[in-house]
Amino acid sequence: MNRIVITLLLFLAFANVNAQIVKPVKWTSKVEKLSETEFNLVMEGKIDDEWHVYSQFTPENGPLPAEFTFENAKGNYELVGKTKESPYKKQYNEVFEVDEYYFEHKVTFTQKVKIVNSKLTSIKVKVDYQVCKQACINDNMPFTFAIPAIKETAATPTMDTVKATDTLLANNQDVKEAKKPEVVVEESEKEDDKGLLTIFFLAFLGGLAALLTPCVFPMIPMTVSFFTKQSKNPGQGKRNAILYGISIIAIYVVLGLAITGIFGADALNALSTNPWFNVIFFLLLIVFAASFLGAFEIMLPNSWANKVDRQADRGGIIGILFMALALAIVSFSCTGPIVGTLLVESASKGGIAPIIGMLGFSSALALPFMLFAMFPSWLHSLPKSGGWLNSVKVSLGFLELALAFKFLSNADLVLQLHLLEREVFLAIWIAIFGCWALYLLGKITTPHDSPLTHISVGRLSLGMLVLAFTIYMIPGLFGAPLKLISAFPPPQTYSESPTGFFGNAASSAENALPEGAEIGPHGLTVFTDYDKGMAYAKTVNKTVMLDFTGFACVNCRKMENNVWSDEKVLDVLKNEVVLISLYVDDKRELPKAEQTVSKITGNEITSVGDKWTEFIITKYQTNTQPFYVLIDLKEQKLNTPISYTPNVNEYLAWLKDGISKF
């Protein structure tokens, strides 16, 4: 009887321990045969209620995006395009100050592959992902896809679906009788492309801006008058003007098609994350900005314009098409930089974004020609051409210049050069927008400006708006979040003084830092290495608080911002404990001698984050963050560990309870 009771108690205790290992995503996989050598590798996840998995396209400085590792691809198989995913939801995250893209309830990832080695029998893929609710879990899932034998003579391609032999390693392997997650097979869904609408809208605004430049605006009444006076009747004039507008749209859309065709839809997206192409984009925008500011004119050869103009005299549909092409060439010095900027920006989005961008731009450019031809009386309401057109052009130059540094910042962040940190970036933007404000207020002139006797109310209003924006950015130099432009400058952590005004607090603290420690949130002394933190705690004889956290953990940041910032809590953390923060998503590679295989999950432990993930699972039987543990110098728990606790009084009581038992 005693043996039965003891066995039952051990089973219940073990079950309770294991229940803390949370697995909110149940994965299944399958292979879809497209042809004798092409297959879709489909990975499907069923997500528990209230949990979110983040998209591979989640912006930088937010939650961790999904990442895919395809093993031994070289010489065996080729990836056809980028991994596709089911539609995600988009929501602004106030903690990270970026939009986050996430899936709920279910997610499907699909990768098309082409087999080049006929002897290949399987493909191994690992998905690293973050799943969050009140806590966050950084997890991964290894798959092994069985590839059917490839015949020498290909049969008619079918859409046979072959279930894969996936490894589905459950993190509960220490329970020998653990059940395999239920396999659910679903059709993959089309990728969400709401961003294309945004690209179209921004490109349309760019087209409207191009209309107000000296190269285009004067052409409107001239072209409309030509169609209305040269046509045999008003109806024909309207038809010709509409055809003229459609021709403009066609010319620019063909340009977008050419860009997409030359580089490839998926290649454009890959280029957007390449630091060297971001540097090239930066240099291009600098050239465009200099042109708009009056340093020089970007013009196509005059011979092109002359040849096209002669073709325009032919009349008919062909003549109208060449008239539209002549407008594109003649106005290139004004529209070229805008078109170039739009192509650079839309190319960074990948896919058919350049086509959509050119459609939006050309629609705005063509619309006035069609409308004024249909309603000629509207021409009388147009403002007269004058110096204000060059002011528009110069203003666009300042905007081009500001946008250029965003691309340079992207490259600096990827390469971690720290040449364009947050303060430097903001200082450059303050200088650019400050000069723009002075220009609008008449204090600065450029080479092509007309003499200015007075400032219009519209120009004065815009000048004050730009000046107000410039002043708004100044506190950002000293740590203000600047939520209105949070997507543009580098994050606060990528800064010369991430912890204090001018870094004074940090500087004084850094001088007194113990070996292996660094400055953390609110100026706290933090160890990120367990052994060094424990060694220091023994020298000062203090309680140790283990903080299992993550760089991309939303609720970890909430705890730091809203709970640790409390005066009483901060006092305890500064003076009564040794704080050891272990980042489970730290991607730094471990030395080869320290790399091993998890005894719990069977996964390879190759990074610092993997090491701390293994530690939290084996030592505390959980895998969630944030997770806080108070221990003594013998590494024994002083009280029950806690996770996300937004109540300040409850968290403070927990701290004091553990410290009192030290």
C-alpha positions as CSV (number, residue, x, y, z in Angstrom):
1,M,0.0,0.0,0.0
2,N,2.8,2.4,0.9
3,R,4.5,1.7,-2.5
4,I,1.3,2.6,-4.3
5,V,0.9,5.8,-2.3
6,I,4.5,6.8,-2.9
7,T,4.2,6.0,-6.7
8,L,1.0,8.0,-6.9
9,L,2.6,11.1,-5.2
10,L,5.6,10.9,-7.4
11,F,3.5,10.7,-10.5
12,L,1.4,13.7,-9.4
13,A,4.5,15.7,-8.5
14,F,6.1,15.0,-11.8
15,A,2.9,15.7,-13.7
16,N,2.7,19.1,-11.9
17,V,6.3,19.9,-12.9
18,N,5.7,18.9,-16.5
19,A,2.5,20.9,-16.8
20,Q,4.6,24.1,-16.6
21,I,6.3,23.2,-19.9
22,V,4.0,25.1,-22.1
23,K,3.5,24.1,-25.8
24,P,0.9,26.5,-27.2
25,V,1.5,25.4,-30.9
26,K,0.8,21.9,-32.1
27,W,2.6,21.4,-35.4
28,T,1.9,19.1,-38.4
29,S,3.5,18.9,-41.8
30,K,2.9,17.5,-45.3
31,V,4.4,17.4,-48.8
32,E,2.5,18.5,-51.8
33,K,3.8,17.1,-55.1
34,L,3.6,19.8,-57.9
35,S,5.7,18.0,-60.6
36,E,8.3,15.2,-60.7
37,T,10.9,17.6,-59.3
38,E,8.9,20.3,-57.5
39,F,7.2,20.1,-54.1
40,N,5.6,22.3,-51.6
41,L,6.8,21.8,-48.0
42,V,3.8,22.7,-45.8
43,M,4.2,23.4,-42.1
44,E,0.9,24.0,-40.2
45,G,0.5,25.1,-36.6
46,K,-2.6,25.0,-34.5
47,I,-2.2,27.8,-31.9
48,D,-3.9,27.7,-28.5
49,D,-6.5,30.4,-27.7
50,E,-5.1,33.9,-26.8
51,W,-1.6,32.9,-28.0
52,H,0.1,34.7,-30.9
53,V,2.9,33.4,-33.3
54,Y,4.8,36.2,-35.1
55,S,5.2,36.5,-38.9
56,Q,8.6,36.3,-40.6
57,F,7.9,39.9,-41.8
58,T,7.5,41.3,-38.3
59,P,9.4,44.7,-38.3
60,E,12.8,45.1,-36.6
61,N,12.9,46.1,-32.9
62,G,9.7,44.2,-32.1
63,P,8.8,40.6,-31.3
64,L,11.0,37.9,-32.8
65,P,9.9,37.0,-36.4
66,A,9.7,33.4,-37.5
67,E,12.9,32.1,-39.1
68,F,13.5,29.1,-41.3
69,T,16.6,27.0,-41.6
70,F,16.9,24.6,-44.5
71,E,19.6,22.0,-44.1
72,N,22.0,20.8,-46.8
73,A,20.2,22.6,-49.6
74,K,23.4,23.1,-51.7
75,G,23.6,20.5,-54.5
76,N,20.4,18.8,-53.3
77,Y,17.5,21.2,-53.8
78,E,16.7,24.8,-54.5
79,L,14.3,27.1,-52.7
80,V,11.8,28.6,-55.2
81,G,10.9,32.0,-53.9
82,K,10.5,33.0,-50.2
83,T,8.5,31.0,-47.7
84,K,4.8,31.9,-48.0
85,E,2.6,32.3,-45.0
86,S,-1.1,32.5,-44.2
87,P,-2.7,36.0,-43.6
88,Y,-1.5,37.7,-40.5
89,K,-3.0,40.4,-38.3
90,K,-1.4,43.8,-37.8
91,Q,-1.4,45.7,-34.5
92,Y,0.7,48.6,-33.1
93,N,2.7,47.6,-30.1
94,E,3.2,50.5,-27.7
95,V,6.0,48.8,-25.8
96,F,8.3,48.3,-28.9
97,E,6.7,51.3,-30.7
98,V,6.4,49.3,-34.0
99,D,3.6,47.4,-35.7
100,E,3.6,43.7,-35.0
101,Y,2.4,41.0,-37.4
102,Y,1.0,37.9,-35.8
103,F,-1.2,34.8,-36.3
104,E,-3.8,33.5,-34.0
105,H,-5.6,30.1,-33.9
106,K,-3.6,28.7,-36.8
107,V,-0.7,29.4,-39.1
108,T,0.5,27.9,-42.4
109,F,4.0,28.2,-43.8
110,T,4.7,26.9,-47.4
111,Q,8.0,26.6,-49.1
112,K,8.3,25.5,-52.7
113,V,11.4,23.5,-53.5
114,K,13.0,22.1,-56.7
115,I,14.9,18.9,-56.3
116,V,18.3,18.8,-58.2
117,N,19.6,15.6,-56.7
118,S,17.5,12.7,-57.7
119,K,18.8,10.6,-54.9
120,L,17.5,13.0,-52.2
121,T,15.0,11.2,-49.9
122,S,14.3,13.8,-47.2
123,I,14.6,17.5,-46.4
124,K,15.2,18.8,-42.9
125,V,13.8,22.2,-41.9
126,K,13.8,24.0,-38.5
127,V,11.4,26.8,-37.7
128,D,12.4,29.2,-34.9
129,Y,9.5,31.2,-33.6
130,Q,8.2,33.2,-30.7
131,V,4.7,32.6,-29.2
132,C,3.3,35.1,-26.7
133,K,0.3,35.6,-24.4
134,Q,1.0,37.1,-21.0
135,A,4.3,35.4,-21.2
136,C,6.5,34.7,-24.2
137,I,8.1,31.4,-25.3
138,N,11.0,31.2,-27.8
139,D,10.7,27.8,-29.4
140,N,11.6,25.9,-32.4
141,M,10.2,22.9,-34.4
142,P,12.3,20.5,-36.5
143,F,10.7,18.8,-39.5
144,T,11.8,16.0,-41.7
145,F,10.0,15.9,-45.0
146,A,10.0,12.6,-46.9
147,I,10.6,13.2,-50.6
148,P,9.1,10.6,-52.9
149,A,11.4,8.8,-55.3
150,I,12.1,10.8,-58.4
151,K,11.7,8.9,-61.7
152,E,13.9,9.4,-64.7
153,T,10.9,10.0,-67.0
154,A,8.6,12.5,-65.4
155,A,4.9,11.6,-65.4
156,T,2.1,14.1,-65.8
157,P,2.3,16.5,-62.8
158,T,-0.3,15.9,-60.2
159,M,-1.3,17.5,-56.9
160,D,-0.9,14.3,-54.9
161,T,-0.5,15.0,-51.2
162,V,2.0,12.9,-49.4
163,K,2.1,13.1,-45.6
164,A,5.6,13.9,-44.3
165,T,7.6,12.0,-41.8
166,D,8.2,14.8,-39.4
167,T,10.1,14.5,-36.2
168,L,7.6,16.5,-34.1
169,L,10.0,16.6,-31.1
170,A,7.9,17.4,-28.1
171,N,9.5,19.3,-25.3
172,N,7.9,16.8,-23.0
173,Q,10.2,13.9,-24.0
174,D,11.2,13.3,-20.4
175,V,7.7,11.9,-20.0
176,K,8.2,8.6,-21.7
177,E,4.5,8.1,-22.3
178,A,4.0,11.6,-23.8
179,K,1.4,11.7,-26.6
180,K,2.2,13.1,-30.0
181,P,0.3,16.2,-30.9
182,E,-2.8,15.7,-32.9
183,V,-2.2,16.1,-36.7
184,V,-4.4,18.6,-38.4
185,V,-4.1,19.0,-42.2
186,E,-5.5,22.3,-43.6
187,E,-5.2,24.1,-46.9
188,S,-2.7,26.9,-46.9
189,E,-4.1,30.4,-47.4
190,K,-3.1,33.3,-49.6
191,E,-0.6,35.8,-48.3
192,D,-2.0,39.0,-46.9
193,D,-1.1,42.0,-49.1
194,K,-2.8,45.0,-47.4
195,G,0.6,46.8,-47.7
196,L,0.0,47.2,-51.4
197,L,-2.9,49.6,-50.8
198,T,-0.6,51.7,-48.6
199,I,2.0,51.7,-51.4
200,F,-0.6,52.8,-53.9
201,F,-1.8,55.6,-51.7
202,L,1.7,56.9,-51.0
203,A,2.6,56.7,-54.7
204,F,-0.6,58.5,-55.5
205,L,0.5,61.4,-53.2
206,G,3.9,61.3,-54.9
207,G,2.2,61.8,-58.3
208,L,0.2,64.7,-56.9
209,A,3.5,66.2,-55.7
210,A,5.1,65.8,-59.1
211,L,2.2,67.7,-60.6
212,L,3.2,70.8,-58.6
213,T,6.7,70.9,-60.0
214,P,7.9,73.4,-62.6
215,C,8.3,70.7,-65.3
216,V,4.8,69.3,-65.1
217,F,2.3,72.0,-63.9
218,P,2.7,74.4,-66.8
219,M,2.1,71.4,-69.2
220,I,-1.5,70.9,-68.0
221,P,-3.2,73.9,-69.6
222,M,-0.9,73.6,-72.7
223,T,-1.8,70.0,-73.3
224,V,-5.5,70.3,-72.6
225,S,-5.7,73.4,-74.9
226,F,-4.0,71.3,-77.6
227,F,-6.6,68.5,-77.4
228,T,-9.6,70.8,-77.2
229,K,-8.5,73.1,-80.1
230,Q,-6.9,70.6,-82.5
231,S,-9.8,68.1,-82.3
232,K,-12.7,68.3,-84.8
233,N,-15.3,68.3,-82.0
234,P,-15.3,68.5,-78.1
235,G,-16.1,64.8,-77.9
236,Q,-13.0,63.8,-79.8
237,G,-10.9,66.2,-77.7
238,K,-12.1,64.5,-74.5
239,R,-11.5,61.0,-75.9
240,N,-7.9,62.0,-77.0
241,A,-7.2,63.5,-73.6
242,I,-8.5,60.4,-71.8
243,L,-6.3,58.2,-74.1
244,Y,-3.4,60.5,-73.3
245,G,-3.9,59.9,-69.6
246,I,-4.2,56.2,-70.1
247,S,-1.0,56.3,-72.1
248,I,0.8,58.0,-69.2
249,I,-0.4,55.3,-66.8
250,A,0.7,52.5,-69.2
251,I,4.2,54.0,-69.6
252,Y,4.9,54.1,-65.9
253,V,3.3,50.7,-65.2
254,V,5.5,49.2,-67.9
255,L,8.5,50.7,-65.9
256,G,7.3,49.0,-62.8
257,L,6.9,45.7,-64.7
258,A,10.4,46.1,-66.0
259,I,11.9,46.6,-62.5
260,T,10.0,43.5,-61.1
261,G,10.9,41.4,-64.2
262,I,14.6,42.3,-64.1
263,F,15.1,41.7,-60.4
264,G,12.3,39.2,-59.7
265,A,9.6,39.7,-57.1
266,D,11.3,37.7,-54.3
267,A,14.7,39.0,-55.1
268,L,13.5,42.6,-54.5
269,N,12.4,41.6,-50.9
270,A,15.8,40.0,-50.3
271,L,17.6,43.1,-51.5
272,S,15.6,45.3,-49.1
273,T,17.3,43.6,-46.1
274,N,20.8,43.6,-47.7
275,P,22.9,46.4,-46.0
276,W,24.9,47.1,-49.2
277,F,21.8,47.7,-51.3
278,N,20.5,50.0,-48.5
279,V,23.7,52.0,-48.9
280,I,23.2,52.2,-52.7
281,F,19.6,53.4,-52.1
282,F,20.9,56.0,-49.7
283,L,23.4,57.3,-52.3
284,L,20.6,57.4,-55.0
285,L,18.3,59.4,-52.8
286,I,21.2,61.8,-51.9
287,V,21.7,62.4,-55.7
288,F,17.9,62.9,-56.2
289,A,17.8,65.3,-53.2
290,A,20.7,67.4,-54.5
291,S,19.0,67.6,-57.9
292,F,15.7,68.9,-56.3
293,L,17.7,71.4,-54.2
294,G,19.2,72.9,-57.3
295,A,22.7,71.5,-57.4
296,F,22.2,70.1,-61.0
297,E,19.4,68.8,-63.3
298,I,18.9,65.1,-63.9
299,M,17.9,65.0,-67.6
300,L,17.6,62.4,-70.3
301,P,19.4,63.0,-73.6
302,N,17.8,65.7,-75.7
303,S,18.0,63.4,-78.7
304,W,15.5,61.1,-77.0
305,A,13.0,64.0,-76.6
306,N,13.5,65.1,-80.2
307,K,12.9,61.6,-81.7
308,V,9.8,61.0,-79.6
309,D,8.5,64.5,-80.4
310,R,8.7,63.8,-84.1
311,Q,6.8,60.5,-83.6
312,A,4.1,62.5,-81.7
313,D,3.4,64.5,-84.9
314,R,2.0,61.3,-86.6
315,G,-1.4,61.8,-85.0
316,G,-3.9,59.1,-84.0
317,I,-3.4,56.7,-81.2
318,I,0.3,56.2,-81.9
319,G,0.9,60.0,-81.9
320,I,-0.9,60.4,-78.5
321,L,1.1,57.5,-77.0
322,F,4.3,59.3,-78.1
323,M,3.0,62.6,-76.7
324,A,2.7,60.9,-73.3
325,L,6.2,59.5,-73.7
326,A,7.5,63.0,-74.5
327,L,5.9,64.3,-71.3
328,A,7.7,61.6,-69.3
329,I,11.0,62.4,-70.9
330,V,10.8,66.2,-70.8
331,S,9.6,66.3,-67.2
332,F,12.2,63.7,-66.1
333,S,14.3,66.3,-64.2
334,C,11.3,66.8,-61.9
335,T,9.6,63.5,-61.9
336,G,12.8,61.3,-62.1
337,P,13.8,61.7,-58.5
338,I,10.3,61.1,-57.3
339,V,9.9,58.0,-59.5
340,G,13.3,56.8,-58.3
341,T,12.4,57.2,-54.7
342,L,9.1,55.4,-55.1
343,L,10.8,52.5,-56.9
344,V,13.4,52.3,-54.2
345,E,10.8,52.3,-51.4
346,S,8.4,49.9,-53.2
347,A,11.3,47.6,-54.2
348,S,12.1,47.3,-50.5
349,K,8.7,45.8,-50.0
350,G,9.2,43.1,-52.7
351,G,6.6,41.3,-54.8
352,I,4.6,43.4,-57.2
353,A,5.0,46.6,-55.1
354,P,6.9,48.4,-57.9
355,I,4.0,47.8,-60.3
356,I,1.5,49.0,-57.8
357,G,3.7,52.0,-56.9
358,M,3.9,53.1,-60.6
359,L,0.2,52.6,-61.0
360,G,-0.5,55.0,-58.1
361,F,2.0,57.6,-59.2
362,S,0.9,57.6,-62.9
363,S,-2.8,57.7,-62.0
364,A,-2.3,60.9,-60.0
365,L,-0.1,62.3,-62.8
366,A,-2.7,61.5,-65.5
367,L,-5.9,62.4,-63.7
368,P,-5.7,66.2,-64.1
369,F,-5.1,66.0,-67.9
370,M,-8.2,63.9,-68.3
371,L,-10.4,65.9,-65.9
372,F,-9.4,69.3,-67.3
373,A,-10.1,68.1,-70.9
374,M,-13.5,66.8,-69.8
375,F,-14.3,70.1,-68.0
376,P,-12.2,72.9,-69.7
377,S,-13.8,75.6,-67.6
378,W,-11.9,74.3,-64.6
379,L,-8.7,75.6,-66.2
380,H,-9.6,79.1,-65.0
381,S,-9.4,78.0,-61.4
382,L,-5.8,76.8,-61.8
383,P,-3.2,79.0,-60.0
384,K,-0.7,80.8,-62.2
385,S,2.8,79.3,-62.6
386,G,5.5,81.0,-60.7
387,G,8.2,80.8,-58.1
388,W,6.0,78.7,-55.8
389,L,6.5,75.7,-58.2
390,N,10.3,75.7,-57.4
391,S,9.4,75.9,-53.7
392,V,7.5,72.7,-54.0
393,K,10.5,71.1,-55.8
394,V,12.9,72.2,-53.1
395,S,10.6,71.0,-50.3
396,L,10.5,67.6,-52.0
397,G,14.4,67.7,-52.0
398,F,14.4,68.1,-48.2
399,L,12.1,65.2,-47.8
400,E,14.2,63.0,-50.1
401,L,17.3,63.9,-48.0
402,A,15.6,62.9,-44.8
403,L,14.4,59.6,-46.3
404,A,17.9,58.8,-47.5
405,F,19.2,58.6,-44.0
406,K,16.6,56.0,-43.1
407,F,18.1,53.6,-45.6
408,L,21.6,54.4,-44.3
409,S,20.3,53.7,-40.8
410,N,18.9,50.3,-41.9
411,A,22.4,49.3,-43.2
412,D,24.1,50.5,-39.9
413,L,21.6,48.5,-37.8
414,V,22.1,45.3,-39.8
415,L,26.0,45.6,-39.7
416,Q,25.9,46.9,-36.0
417,L,28.5,49.5,-36.9
418,H,27.0,52.1,-34.4
419,L,27.9,54.9,-36.8
420,L,24.4,56.2,-37.0
421,E,23.0,55.8,-33.6
422,R,19.7,57.3,-32.5
423,E,21.2,60.7,-31.4
424,V,23.2,61.1,-34.6
425,F,20.2,60.2,-36.8
426,L,17.9,62.6,-34.9
427,A,20.5,65.4,-35.1
428,I,20.7,65.0,-38.9
429,W,16.9,65.0,-39.2
430,I,16.6,68.1,-36.9
431,A,19.2,69.9,-39.1
432,I,17.3,68.9,-42.3
433,F,13.8,69.8,-41.1
434,G,15.2,73.0,-39.5
435,C,16.7,74.1,-42.7
436,W,13.5,73.3,-44.5
437,A,11.6,75.5,-42.0
438,L,14.0,78.4,-42.5
439,Y,13.6,78.0,-46.3
440,L,9.8,78.1,-46.1
441,L,10.1,81.2,-43.9
442,G,12.3,82.9,-46.5
443,K,15.6,82.8,-44.5
444,I,17.3,80.5,-47.0
445,T,17.2,80.6,-50.8
446,T,18.3,78.1,-53.4
447,P,19.8,78.7,-56.9
448,H,16.5,78.6,-58.8
449,D,14.4,80.6,-56.4
450,S,12.6,83.8,-57.6
451,P,13.1,87.0,-55.5
452,L,10.8,86.7,-52.5
453,T,9.0,90.0,-51.5
454,H,6.5,88.4,-49.1
455,I,5.4,85.0,-47.8
456,S,2.0,83.6,-48.6
457,V,-0.3,82.4,-45.8
458,G,0.0,78.8,-47.0
459,R,3.8,78.9,-47.1
460,L,3.9,80.5,-43.6
461,S,1.6,77.8,-42.2
462,L,3.7,75.0,-43.7
463,G,6.8,76.7,-42.4
464,M,5.4,76.8,-38.8
465,L,4.3,73.2,-39.1
466,V,7.8,72.0,-40.1
467,L,9.3,74.2,-37.4
468,A,7.0,72.6,-34.8
469,F,8.0,69.2,-36.0
470,T,11.7,70.1,-35.7
471,I,11.2,71.2,-32.1
472,Y,9.2,68.0,-31.4
473,M,12.3,65.9,-32.3
474,I,14.7,67.8,-30.0
475,P,13.7,65.9,-26.8
476,G,14.5,62.7,-28.6
477,L,18.2,63.5,-28.3
478,F,17.7,63.1,-24.5
479,G,15.6,59.9,-24.5
480,A,12.1,61.0,-25.4
481,P,10.3,58.1,-27.3
482,L,9.0,60.3,-30.2
483,K,6.1,58.0,-31.0
484,L,5.0,60.0,-34.1
485,I,8.1,58.9,-35.9
486,S,9.1,55.7,-34.0
487,A,9.4,53.7,-37.3
488,F,12.2,55.9,-38.6
489,P,15.0,56.5,-36.1
490,P,17.0,53.6,-34.5
491,P,15.5,52.3,-31.2
492,Q,16.4,53.8,-27.9
493,T,18.7,50.8,-27.1
494,Y,20.8,51.6,-30.2
495,S,22.0,54.9,-28.7
496,E,24.9,56.6,-27.1
497,S,23.0,57.1,-23.9
498,P,20.3,54.4,-23.6
499,T,20.0,54.8,-19.8
500,G,20.2,58.4,-19.0
501,F,20.2,62.1,-19.9
502,F,23.5,62.7,-21.8
503,G,24.6,59.3,-20.4
504,N,25.7,60.9,-17.1
505,A,24.0,58.4,-14.9
506,A,25.3,55.6,-17.0
507,S,28.9,56.9,-17.1
508,S,29.1,57.2,-13.3
509,A,27.6,53.8,-12.8
510,E,29.8,52.2,-15.4
511,N,32.9,53.3,-13.5
512,A,31.8,51.4,-10.5
513,L,30.4,48.3,-12.2
514,P,31.6,45.0,-11.0
515,E,33.4,42.7,-13.4
516,G,30.9,41.1,-15.9
517,A,28.1,43.5,-15.1
518,E,26.5,46.1,-17.3
519,I,23.9,48.9,-17.0
520,G,20.3,47.7,-17.4
521,P,16.9,49.2,-17.2
522,H,16.6,52.3,-15.0
523,G,20.3,52.3,-14.4
524,L,20.2,48.9,-12.6
525,T,23.4,46.8,-12.4
526,V,22.7,43.6,-14.3
527,F,24.7,40.5,-15.0
528,T,23.9,38.5,-18.1
529,D,26.1,35.6,-17.2
530,Y,24.9,33.3,-14.5
531,D,28.3,32.2,-13.1
532,K,29.6,35.7,-12.9
533,G,26.5,37.0,-11.2
534,M,26.5,34.2,-8.7
535,A,30.2,34.8,-7.9
536,Y,29.5,38.5,-7.3
537,A,26.5,37.7,-5.1
538,K,28.8,35.6,-2.9
539,T,31.2,38.4,-2.4
540,V,28.5,40.9,-1.4
541,N,26.3,38.3,0.4
542,K,23.0,39.2,-1.2
543,T,19.9,37.5,-2.5
544,V,20.0,36.6,-6.2
545,M,17.1,37.4,-8.6
546,L,17.1,35.5,-11.8
547,D,15.3,37.3,-14.6
548,F,14.5,35.0,-17.5
549,T,13.8,37.5,-20.3
550,G,14.1,38.1,-24.0
551,F,15.1,41.0,-26.3
552,A,11.7,40.6,-28.1
553,C,9.6,39.8,-25.0
554,V,6.7,42.4,-24.8
555,N,5.6,41.6,-21.3
556,C,9.3,41.6,-20.1
557,R,9.4,45.3,-21.3
558,K,6.1,46.0,-19.6
559,M,7.4,44.7,-16.3
560,E,10.6,46.8,-16.6
561,N,8.7,49.9,-17.6
562,N,5.7,49.7,-15.3
563,V,6.7,47.6,-12.3
564,W,10.5,47.9,-11.9
565,S,10.1,51.7,-12.4
566,D,8.1,52.0,-9.1
567,E,10.2,53.8,-6.5
568,K,9.9,51.1,-3.9
569,V,10.5,48.2,-6.3
570,L,13.5,50.0,-7.9
571,D,15.1,50.6,-4.5
572,V,14.9,46.8,-3.7
573,L,16.3,45.8,-7.0
574,K,19.2,48.3,-6.7
575,N,20.2,47.7,-3.1
576,E,18.9,44.3,-1.9
577,V,19.4,41.8,-4.7
578,V,21.9,40.9,-7.3
579,L,20.1,40.9,-10.7
580,I,21.0,38.3,-13.3
581,S,19.1,38.7,-16.6
582,L,19.3,35.6,-18.9
583,Y,18.1,36.3,-22.4
584,V,16.6,33.2,-24.0
585,D,16.6,34.7,-27.5
586,D,20.3,35.8,-27.5
587,K,21.5,34.6,-30.9
588,R,25.2,34.8,-30.2
589,E,26.9,31.5,-30.9
590,L,28.4,29.5,-28.1
591,P,32.0,28.4,-28.3
592,K,32.2,25.0,-30.0
593,A,33.3,23.4,-26.8
594,E,30.0,24.5,-25.1
595,Q,27.7,23.4,-27.9
596,T,25.7,20.3,-27.1
597,V,22.3,18.5,-27.5
598,S,19.4,19.1,-25.1
599,K,18.6,16.0,-22.9
600,I,15.1,17.3,-22.6
601,T,14.1,18.4,-26.1
602,G,16.7,16.7,-28.3
603,N,17.4,20.1,-29.9
604,E,20.9,21.4,-30.6
605,I,22.2,24.0,-28.1
606,T,24.3,26.3,-30.3
607,S,23.5,29.8,-29.0
608,V,23.6,31.7,-25.7
609,G,19.8,31.8,-25.8
610,D,19.6,28.1,-26.3
611,K,21.8,27.6,-23.2
612,W,19.5,29.7,-21.0
613,T,16.4,28.1,-22.4
614,E,17.8,24.7,-21.5
615,F,18.6,26.0,-18.1
616,I,15.1,27.3,-17.3
617,I,13.5,24.1,-18.5
618,T,15.8,21.7,-16.6
619,K,16.1,23.8,-13.4
620,Y,12.6,25.3,-13.1
621,Q,10.5,23.1,-15.4
622,T,9.1,26.0,-17.4
623,N,9.8,27.8,-20.7
624,T,8.0,31.1,-20.3
625,Q,9.2,34.6,-20.1
626,P,9.2,36.8,-18.1
627,F,10.0,34.4,-15.2
628,Y,11.5,35.6,-11.9
629,V,13.3,33.4,-9.3
630,L,14.8,34.4,-5.9
631,I,17.6,32.1,-4.8
632,D,20.2,32.0,-2.1
633,L,23.9,31.6,-2.5
634,K,23.5,27.8,-2.6
635,E,21.2,28.3,-5.6
636,Q,18.1,27.2,-3.7
637,K,14.7,28.8,-4.2
638,L,13.7,31.2,-1.4
639,N,10.0,31.3,-2.4
640,T,7.7,30.3,-5.3
641,P,8.9,31.8,-8.6
642,I,6.5,34.1,-10.5
643,S,5.9,35.2,-14.1
644,Y,4.2,38.3,-15.5
645,T,2.9,40.2,-12.4
646,P,1.7,43.7,-13.4
647,N,0.5,44.6,-9.9
648,V,3.3,46.6,-8.3
649,N,2.2,45.8,-4.7
650,E,2.0,42.1,-5.4
651,Y,5.4,42.0,-7.0
652,L,7.0,44.1,-4.2
653,A,5.5,41.7,-1.6
654,W,7.0,38.7,-3.5
655,L,10.4,40.4,-3.5
656,K,10.3,41.2,0.3
657,D,9.0,37.7,1.1
658,G,12.0,36.0,-0.7
659,I,14.6,38.4,0.7
660,S,13.3,37.9,4.3
661,K,14.1,34.2,3.9
662,F,17.7,34.7,2.7
